[in-house]
Amino acid sequence: MTRPGGPSRRGRRRHVLALGTGLSLVLTLSGCSAESDAPQPGAALSRPAPSTTWTPPKGAIEPSSLPGYTPPTKTGVGSYERRQVTGGTIHWSHLDGVGQPIAQVPRVDGLVFGDQAAYSSVHGVLTLRGGPQRRSAAAGDAKVSQGRLSLAWTAPLGSLRSFGATWPGAGWTGQPLLVKWPEATRVAMGLSQDFADRGGVEVIYPAFDGQIHRLDLATGKPTKPAVDIGFGFKGTGSIDPRGYPLLYAGQGLPDNSGRRGPWQLRVVDLIRNTQSAAVYGNDPAAYRRAWGAFDSSALVHVGTDTLLEPGENGVYYRVALHSSFDAPARTVRVAPEVTRLVYRSDRSSRFGMEASQVAYRNLIYTTDNDGNLNCLDVRTLEIVWSRDIGDDSDATMAIEETPEGVFLYSGNEVDHRTFHDQVANIRKINALTGELVWQYNVGTEYIESTNGGVLGSLLIGDAADVKDLVLVSSARTRPGLGGTLMALDRATGAPRWTRALDPYSWTSMLYLTGASGKTYAVFADQAGVIHLFDPTTGADVDTFATGANVEASPAAYGNVLVVASRDQKVYALTVS
């Protein structure tokens, strides 16, 4: 990703791996614990044999029940290690709230997620891509009939100066949150009856300008004054899924026109419209202490009152919130108690986790700037398996449970590899073992200041016309600002279609459902154009132009699509 104060752009044309599109497919047999992830041009290998039928147990997944599982090796007080699936070793330690080793992490047996729909009883898009499986940034049924985009309203955003540059609008990943508050919460926050009569859906948008903007989805007008934090947000916040008036928003920039402040995952009281607590990214327990941003979108587990957040400092935070909400008294309280997981691998130096975590039951999946993909049991903070995925991965993964098993879809960038092996790797991975199912390599140009490769979340869906597809966008697959949008076959990784983009896209896509049952998809590009397109062909159905790069990712509530542009505006589009 673009780093503040980073070096100037330079790069050279990568060697294109043949197929006619400039893309190459590499399928690798699963079941090999030490397979190579090095990009390999050439013909496709045989498909893996079909997996046996998966019968998921009720409740938690016990690591000891997984194929090939062995207990980790204890190396010290609260310290462990295990071999990675791809070779090498992952080392980790457990630390308490003041950074001291924990001999035994308090086990949280009830910390088990259900499916995406069970994440929250509150209607809306409350976190990046809606929930722990990161499947959708759309709430409700859009009922698209004509396939047209039209402007409903715009609302202003600001900018700030940080690290000698101006940061306008909203950035990567920057998805808005859309929430229809329970009545008791609405009243406690002082939101008007007129707001409720207009639908009662609020847009909450932490932005580059250091403000958390609160808007009425129906009109674009402020519901309450913006919360003035003073330091910029790059990522996506999370609303408490219990309907508590709490927002968890990770600070992305520590500087505002020369004024410095500590990195914080900020807990915001939406009744008083002010910050009430924080987790600090300037963490002496971190291996990476110079950069403490929180770009990941947090998850909250309702049953155990637990917040989960990967940090760009390389620390994974499990936070007992000790929260309470008294609607009649109009008070909400938190008292965070932090447990830390810190780790390193044989090839790691930076460790930062920018992508948002993905959850399946009690298993949490994270990727980092050094190309580690880790699976951990969040009840105990044990790393169950780990593998090397070759390079920095900032794009949040997608996950699915099928009759054949549970699978992750991941994509990386060209960062560490610089001018060598200039391909982004898209993979399907067995989520229970870490073994590779298939791999697809996309020729990608390296530019120091702006990485090429997969920068938006991979998109999978359940509707009949898209259930066999993985939608992926990759940046800098051609000289200049060229990119590639593609649909891969979920079973084999083979391309169903590819589309050249000029310019590329960083945004995460979403699906909308048509009135006839047809599925539509949405992405935005570096030129600021929002595309409504057919995911079965890649062809645009309609477009809408904003005034600048749309780096942020859109979200939808019913037929209304919301996203911010670098032109310092939030756009609401009606999809008809």
C-alpha positions in Angstrom: 0.0 0.0 0.0 0.9 3.7 -0.3 3.0 4.5 2.8 3.2 8.1 4.2 6.6 9.5 3.5 7.5 6.6 1.2 10.0 6.7 -1.6 9.3 8.2 -5.0 7.9 6.1 -7.7 10.0 3.9 -9.8 9.5 0.6 -11.5 10.0 -1.3 -14.6 7.8 -3.5 -16.9 7.4 -7.0 -15.5 7.9 -10.1 -17.6 4.4 -11.2 -18.8 3.6 -14.8 -18.1 2.0 -16.1 -21.1 -1.5 -16.7 -21.9 -2.9 -14.3 -24.4 -4.3 -12.0 -21.7 -0.9 -11.6 -19.9 -2.1 -14.0 -17.2 -1.0 -17.4 -16.3 -2.7 -20.2 -14.4 -0.8 -22.4 -12.0 -2.7 -25.2 -10.3 -0.9 -27.0 -7.6 -1.9 -30.3 -6.0 -3.2 -30.0 -2.5 -2.2 -32.4 0.3 1.5 -31.6 0.1 2.7 -30.0 3.4 5.8 -28.3 1.8 4.6 -27.3 -1.6 6.4 -24.3 -3.2 4.6 -21.1 -3.6 7.1 -19.6 -6.1 5.3 -18.4 -9.2 5.7 -20.9 -11.9 4.8 -20.3 -15.6 3.7 -23.3 -17.5 0.8 -25.7 -18.1 -1.8 -26.4 -15.5 -1.2 -29.4 -13.3 -3.8 -32.0 -12.5 -6.7 -30.9 -10.3 -6.7 -32.1 -6.7 -8.8 -35.2 -6.1 -12.3 -34.2 -4.7 -12.3 -33.8 -0.9 -14.3 -36.1 1.3 -17.6 -34.8 2.5 -17.2 -32.3 5.4 -19.5 -32.9 8.4 -18.9 -29.8 10.6 -19.2 -30.4 14.3 -21.5 -28.4 16.4 -20.0 -25.3 18.1 -16.2 -24.9 18.3 -13.6 -26.6 16.0 -11.2 -28.4 18.2 -7.7 -28.1 16.7 -6.8 -31.6 17.8 -9.6 -32.9 15.5 -8.1 -31.3 12.4 -6.1 -33.5 9.9 -2.3 -33.4 10.6 -2.6 -31.4 13.8 0.2 -31.7 16.3 0.5 -29.6 19.5 2.9 -26.7 19.4 6.3 -26.8 21.1 6.6 -24.8 24.2 9.8 -22.7 24.2 9.4 -20.6 27.3 6.9 -18.9 29.6 3.9 -18.2 27.4 6.0 -18.9 24.2 5.5 -21.5 21.6 6.5 -22.5 18.0 5.4 -24.8 15.3 6.4 -25.6 11.7 4.6 -23.8 9.0 2.7 -25.7 6.3 5.2 -24.4 3.7 8.4 -24.9 5.7 10.0 -22.6 8.2 8.8 -21.9 11.7 6.3 -19.6 13.3 7.0 -18.4 16.9 4.5 -16.7 19.2 4.1 -15.4 22.7 1.2 -14.4 24.9 1.3 -11.2 26.9 -1.0 -9.4 29.3 -2.2 -5.8 29.4 1.2 -4.5 30.6 3.2 -6.7 28.2 4.2 -9.4 30.7 4.3 -13.1 29.6 1.2 -15.1 30.4 1.9 -18.7 31.5 -1.6 -19.8 30.4 -4.0 -17.6 28.4 -7.5 -17.4 30.0 -9.6 -19.7 27.8 -12.8 -18.2 26.5 -14.8 -21.2 25.6 -17.9 -19.4 24.3 -15.9 -17.3 21.8 -17.3 -19.1 18.7 -18.9 -17.2 15.7 -21.9 -18.4 13.8 -22.5 -17.6 10.2 -22.5 -14.1 8.7 -26.2 -13.6 9.3 -25.9 -14.4 13.0 -23.2 -11.8 13.7 -25.7 -9.1 14.6 -29.4 -8.7 15.3 -29.1 -5.1 14.2 -29.8 -4.6 10.5 -27.2 -3.0 8.3 -23.5 -3.2 7.4 -21.8 -2.9 10.8 -18.2 -3.9 9.9 -16.1 -4.4 6.8 -18.1 -6.6 4.5 -20.8 -7.1 7.0 -19.5 -9.8 9.4 -16.9 -12.4 10.4 -16.9 -14.2 7.1 -16.5 -10.9 5.2 -19.0 -12.0 2.6 -21.0 -8.9 1.8 -21.1 -5.1 2.2 -24.8 -5.0 1.3 -27.8 -5.2 3.6 -31.2 -6.1 2.4 -32.5 -6.8 -1.1 -31.7 -4.2 -3.7 -34.4 -5.4 -6.2 -32.5 -3.9 -9.2 -34.8 -3.8 -12.2 -33.3 -1.3 -14.8 -29.6 -1.5 -13.9 -29.3 2.3 -13.5 -27.2 4.5 -11.2 -28.5 7.9 -10.2 -27.3 10.5 -7.7 -29.4 10.7 -4.5 -27.2 13.1 -2.6 -23.7 14.2 -1.7 -22.2 15.2 1.6 -19.0 17.1 2.2 -15.8 15.6 3.7 -12.6 17.5 4.6 -8.9 16.7 4.4 -5.8 17.0 6.6 -2.1 17.4 6.1 0.0 14.5 7.3 3.6 13.6 6.5 3.8 16.5 4.1 0.9 15.4 2.0 -2.8 16.2 1.8 -5.2 13.4 2.5 -8.7 14.2 1.1 -12.0 12.4 1.4 -11.7 8.7 2.4 -9.1 6.1 1.6 -8.3 2.5 1.5 -10.3 0.6 2.8 -12.7 3.3 4.0 -16.0 1.5 3.7 -19.0 3.4 5.2 -21.1 1.7 8.0 -24.8 1.7 7.5 -27.0 0.9 10.5 -30.7 0.9 11.3 -30.6 1.5 15.1 -32.9 -0.3 17.5 -35.5 2.2 18.8 -34.0 2.3 22.3 -30.6 3.1 21.0 -31.9 5.8 18.6 -33.7 7.5 21.5 -30.6 7.3 23.8 -28.5 8.9 21.1 -30.9 11.7 20.7 -31.6 11.0 17.0 -34.9 12.6 16.0 -38.3 11.0 15.3 -38.1 12.7 11.9 -35.0 10.6 11.2 -36.8 7.5 12.3 -39.8 8.3 10.0 -37.4 8.6 7.1 -36.2 5.1 7.6 -33.9 5.5 10.6 -30.7 4.4 8.8 -27.5 6.2 9.8 -24.3 6.4 7.7 -21.2 6.4 10.0 -18.0 7.3 8.2 -14.6 7.7 9.7 -12.6 9.7 7.2 -9.1 11.1 6.4 -10.1 14.5 7.9 -10.0 13.1 11.4 -13.8 13.3 11.7 -16.3 10.6 12.2 -19.2 11.7 10.0 -22.8 10.9 11.0 -25.4 11.2 8.2 -29.0 10.3 7.4 -29.1 7.7 4.7 -32.3 9.2 3.4 -31.1 12.8 3.0 -27.3 13.0 3.5 -27.8 15.6 6.2 -26.0 15.3 9.5 -27.8 13.3 12.2 -25.4 14.7 14.8 -22.2 16.7 14.6 -19.2 14.8 13.4 -17.0 13.4 16.1 -13.7 15.3 16.0 -10.9 12.9 16.6 -8.2 15.0 15.0 -6.2 12.2 13.3 -7.0 10.5 10.1 -8.7 7.2 9.5 -7.8 5.0 6.5 -9.6 1.8 7.3 -13.2 0.8 8.1 -14.7 1.1 11.5 -17.1 -1.3 13.3 -20.3 -0.7 15.1 -21.1 -2.9 18.1 -23.4 -5.6 16.8 -25.5 -5.6 20.0 -27.0 -2.3 19.1 -24.9 -0.6 21.7 -24.1 3.0 20.7 -20.4 2.2 20.4 -18.0 2.6 17.4 -14.6 1.0 17.1 -12.4 3.0 14.7 -8.8 2.4 14.0 -6.5 5.5 13.6 -4.5 5.4 10.3 -2.3 8.5 10.6 -0.5 9.9 13.7 0.2 13.3 12.4 -2.0 16.3 11.6 -0.1 19.3 10.2 2.9 18.5 12.4 0.8 17.8 15.5 1.6 14.2 16.6 -0.6 11.9 18.7 -0.4 8.2 19.8 -1.8 5.5 17.6 -5.1 4.3 18.9 -8.0 1.9 18.2 -10.6 4.3 19.4 -13.8 3.4 21.2 -16.3 6.1 20.6 -19.4 6.7 22.7 -22.1 7.6 20.1 -24.4 9.1 22.8 -21.9 11.7 24.0 -20.2 11.8 20.6 -16.8 11.5 22.1 -14.0 8.9 22.6 -14.4 6.8 25.8 -11.5 4.3 25.6 -8.7 3.1 23.4 -6.2 0.3 22.6 -2.8 1.9 21.9 -0.7 0.9 18.9 2.5 2.4 20.3 2.9 -0.9 22.0 6.3 -1.8 23.7 5.3 -5.4 23.3 5.3 -5.2 19.5 8.2 -6.3 17.4 7.2 -3.5 15.0 7.1 -0.3 17.1 7.6 2.4 14.5 4.1 2.0 12.9 1.1 1.4 15.1 -1.9 2.0 12.8 -5.1 0.1 13.0 -6.5 -0.3 9.4 -8.3 -3.5 10.2 -12.0 -3.6 10.8 -12.7 -5.0 14.3 -15.0 -7.9 15.2 -17.1 -8.0 18.3 -18.3 -11.3 19.7 -21.6 -10.7 21.4 -21.8 -13.7 23.7 -18.5 -13.1 25.4 -18.3 -9.3 25.2 -15.0 -9.5 23.3 -13.4 -7.2 20.8 -10.9 -8.7 18.3 -8.4 -6.6 16.3 -5.2 -7.2 14.4 -2.7 -4.3 14.5 -0.4 -3.0 12.0 2.3 -3.2 14.7 2.0 -7.0 14.4 0.1 -7.6 17.6 -3.2 -9.4 17.7 -5.4 -8.0 20.4 -8.2 -9.9 22.2 -10.0 -7.4 24.4 -12.5 -8.2 27.1 -14.7 -5.1 26.8 -16.5 -5.2 30.2 -19.2 -3.1 28.5 -22.7 -2.1 29.5 -25.5 0.0 28.0 -28.4 1.6 30.0 -30.7 3.0 27.4 -33.1 4.8 29.8 -30.2 6.4 31.5 -28.5 7.2 28.2 -25.1 5.8 29.3 -22.7 3.3 27.7 -19.5 2.2 29.3 -16.4 0.1 28.5 -13.4 -0.9 30.5 -11.0 -2.7 28.0 -8.8 -5.5 29.3 -6.2 -6.6 26.7 -4.5 -9.9 26.0 -1.9 -9.9 23.3 -0.5 -12.4 20.8 2.8 -11.4 19.2 4.5 -13.6 16.6 7.4 -13.8 14.2 8.4 -16.2 11.5 11.8 -17.1 10.0 11.3 -14.6 7.2 9.5 -11.8 9.0 10.6 -8.3 9.8 7.6 -6.1 9.6 4.6 -8.3 10.7 2.0 -5.6 10.3 -1.6 -6.8 9.7 -3.5 -4.3 7.5 -6.1 -6.7 6.1 -9.2 -7.4 8.3 -9.4 -10.8 10.0 -11.8 -13.5 8.8 -13.5 -15.9 11.2 -14.9 -19.4 11.0 -16.3 -20.6 14.3 -13.4 -20.1 16.8 -10.8 -20.0 14.1 -9.4 -16.6 13.1 -7.4 -16.0 9.9 -5.0 -13.1 9.4 -2.5 -12.1 6.8 0.4 -9.6 7.2 2.9 -7.4 5.4 5.5 -10.2 5.3 3.4 -12.9 3.6 2.3 -14.9 6.6 -1.2 -16.4 6.7 -2.0 -17.5 10.3 -4.9 -19.5 11.6 -5.4 -19.2 15.4 -7.9 -20.5 17.9 -9.2 -17.3 19.4 -10.3 -19.1 22.6 -6.7 -19.9 23.5 -4.7 -17.7 21.1 -2.8 -20.8 19.8 -1.6 -20.5 16.2 -3.1 -23.7 14.8 -1.4 -23.5 11.5 0.6 -21.0 9.5 1.9 -20.7 5.9 3.9 -18.5 3.7 1.9 -16.8 0.9 4.8 -15.1 -0.7 4.3 -11.4 -0.2 2.4 -8.6 1.5 -1.3 -9.2 1.6 -3.5 -6.2 2.5 -6.7 -7.5 0.8 -9.2 -9.1 3.2 -9.8 -12.8 2.4 -13.1 -14.5 1.7 -14.2 -17.7 3.3 -16.8 -20.3 2.6 -18.1 -23.5 4.2 -19.1 -26.2 1.6 -20.1 -29.9 1.7 -16.4 -30.6 0.8 -14.8 -28.4 3.5 -14.0 -24.9 4.5 -11.9 -22.7 2.2 -10.1 -19.4 2.1 -9.6 -17.2 -0.9 -6.6 -14.9 -0.7 -4.6 -12.5 -2.9 -1.3 -10.8 -2.4 0.8 -7.9 -3.9 4.2 -7.4 -5.4 6.1 -5.7 -2.6 9.0 -7.6 -1.1 9.6 -9.3 -4.4 10.2 -5.9 -6.0 11.6 -6.6 -9.5 11.7 -10.3 -9.0 8.8 -12.7 -9.6 6.5 -10.0 -10.6 3.2 -11.8 -10.1 0.4 -11.5 -7.7 -0.8 -14.9 -6.3 -4.5 -15.7 -5.9 -5.1 -18.9 -3.9 -7.8 -21.2 -2.7 -6.6 -22.7 0.6 -8.0 -25.4 2.9 -9.0 -23.3 5.9 -8.7 -26.3 8.3 -5.2 -27.4 7.3 -3.5 -24.5 5.4 -2.9 -26.7 2.4 -3.1 -25.2 -1.1 -6.0 -26.2 -3.4 -5.2 -24.0 -6.4 -3.1 -21.0 -7.3 -3.6 -18.4 -10.1 -0.7 -16.0 -10.9 -1.3 -12.5 -12.4 1.6 -10.6 -14.0 2.0 -7.4 -12.0 4.2 -4.4 -12.3 6.2 -3.3 -9.3 6.2 0.4 -8.3 7.7 1.4 -5.0 5.2 3.9 -3.8 2.0 2.1 -4.8 2.1 -1.7 -4.8 0.5 -3.6 -7.6 -1.6 -6.8 -7.1 -4.7 -7.6 -5.2 -5.7 -4.7 -3.0 -9.5 -5.2 -2.7 -11.2 -8.0 -0.9 -12.0 -11.1 -3.0 -15.8 -11.6 -3.6 -17.7 -14.8 -3.4 -21.5 -15.2 -3.4 -24.3 -17.7 -2.9 -26.7 -16.7 -5.6 -27.2 -19.3 -8.4 -25.6 -17.2 -11.1 -22.4 -16.4 -9.2 -22.0 -19.3 -6.8 -19.2 -20.8 -8.9 -17.2 -17.6 -9.2 -14.5 -15.7 -7.3 -14.3 -12.1 -8.4 -10.8 -10.5 -8.1 -9.3 -7.2 -9.2 -5.6 -6.8 -9.6 -3.8 -3.4 -10.0 -0.9 -2.6 -12.3 -1.2 -5.6 -14.5 -0.3 -3.4 -17.5 1.9 -0.4 -17.9 0.8 2.8 -16.2 -2.5 2.6 -14.4 -3.7 -0.6 -16.1 -5.4 -3.3 -14.1 -7.4 -6.5 -14.6 -10.8 -7.5 -13.3 -11.5 -11.2 -13.5 -13.8 -14.0 -12.5 -12.1 -17.3 -11.5 -13.8 -20.7 -11.2 -14.2 -21.5 -7.5 -13.5 -25.2 -8.0 -10.4 -25.0 -10.3 -9.1 -21.4 -10.3 -9.3 -21.3 -14.1 -10.5 -17.9 -15.5 -14.1 -17.6 -16.6 -13.5 -14.1 -18.0 -11.0 -11.3 -17.7 -11.5 -7.6 -18.3 -8.8 -5.0 -18.8 -9.2 -1.9 -16.6 -7.8 1.5 -17.4 -7.3 2.7 -14.7 -7.1 0.0 -12.1 -9.3 -0.5 -9.0 -8.4 -0.7 -5.3 -11.9 -1.1 -4.0 -13.6 -4.1 -2.6 -16.6 -5.3 -4.7 -20.1 -6.1 -3.6 -23.1 -7.9 -5.0 -26.6 -6.6 -5.4 -29.7 -8.7 -6.3 -31.9 -7.9 -9.2 -35.7 -8.1 -9.1 -35.6 -11.1 -11.5 -33.0 -12.9 -9.4 -30.1 -11.7 -11.6 -27.0 -10.7 -9.6 -25.2 -7.4 -10.2 -21.8 -6.3 -8.9 -20.2 -3.0 -8.1 -16.6 -1.6 -8.0 -15.0 1.8 -8.3 -11.8 2.8 -10.0 -8.8 5.1 -9.7 -10.5 7.7 -12.0 -13.4 7.9 -9.7 -15.9 6.0 -11.8 -18.4 3.7 -10.0 -19.3 0.6 -12.1 -22.4 -1.4 -11.9 -21.6 -4.6 -13.9 -22.6 -8.1 -14.8 -20.5 -10.5 -12.8 -21.1 -13.3 -15.2 -19.4 -11.5 -18.1 -17.6 -8.5 -16.6 -19.5 -6.0 -18.8 -20.7 -2.7 -17.4 -24.4 -2.2 -17.0 -24.1 1.5 -15.9 -21.5 3.9 -14.6 -21.4 7.1 -12.5 -18.4 9.4 -12.4 -17.3 11.2 -9.2 -14.7 13.9 -9.2 -11.6 12.0 -8.1 -10.1 8.6 -7.3 -12.4 6.3 -5.3 -10.0 4.4 -3.2 -12.6 3.5 -0.5 -15.0 0.6 -0.8 -18.8 1.0 -1.2 -21.6 -0.4 0.9 -25.3 -0.7 0.2 -28.5 -0.6 2.1 -31.4 -1.8 0.0 -31.2 0.2 -3.3 -28.9 2.9 -1.9 -25.1 2.6 -2.6 -22.8 4.8 -0.5 -19.1 5.5 -1.0 -16.6 8.4 -0.5 -14.3 9.9 -3.2 -11.0 11.7 -2.9 -12.9 14.7 -4.2 -14.0 15.2 -0.5 -17.6 14.1 -1.0 -19.7 11.1 0.2 -21.9 9.9 -2.7 -25.2 8.1 -2.3 -26.5 6.5 -5.5 -29.8 5.0 -6.1 -29.6 1.7 -7.9 -32.8 1.2 -9.9 
